[in-house]
Amino acid sequence: MKALPLALALLLCGPALAQRQSFPPVDQAERDPDLLAFRADLLAKITAQDTESVVAAACPGIYLSHDSKGGPDEFRLNLTVPPEVLGEEFKDEADELREAYWSDLQNTLSQPGYFDDQGEFWMPAHWQIALPASLDPFTAYFVAAERVTLRQTPSRSGAIVGLISHEVVIVPDYQPDETYQKVRLTDGTTGHMHSDFLTSMVGYRAALVKSDTGDWQLCTFVTGD
């Protein structure tokens, strides 16, 4: 997978702090009309939660987890989460897992993406940013919007420190239940940012790959580093 030649390591590590960088996403899908059509059709099937049609659009060896074999059967299981997987007593949890998986799939495939050196199309676009090896990737987040408010305190009434657009920031202790997160910019500035605008750099990403017959397929949908 191709990574942008970024000087991000210099920005995130070491005692010498550097200026910040913004990485506005550009959707390269427009280079291939067939890809655009496939993605739009697949998103329509995902919106309708048409399980079998979505599974049919996947590679025979679709990669879904770092700890499993993947493939269509596992993909179908993730999309349906039948009660027997968790047990009838956890039916509500199964429903929540299923809806979250569909939502993550739709959100990921709706993001701008890029072509790597092998011609695979990856989403979201910020996945191409190369993080330094010394940085814990689970603390890195991408501000996936323009002019997001950074505040001194975790409140909408907090004084504004700055407006952040498409930057990598560090969240040392992400709190899932909190509305605001304490973040550090690459120049050392700290503040609080609304959780809705922070996307984990090890969150879900997807790859669309053209088969030997020239058809696009969904071949990766995975999360983790």
Salt bridges, closest charged atoms under 4 A:
ASP27 OD2 - ARG39 NH2 2.63
ASP32 OD2 - LYS210 NZ 3.65
ASP41 OD2 - LYS45 NZ 2.87
GLU52 OE2 - ARG76 NE 2.91
ASP73 OD1 - ARG76 NH1 3.18
ASP95 OD2 - LYS91 NZ 3.25
ASP95 OD1 - ARG98 NH2 2.82
GLU146 OE2 - HIS166 NE2 3.94
GLU167 OE2 - ARG20 NH2 2.77
ASP196 OD2 - HIS194 ND1 3.65
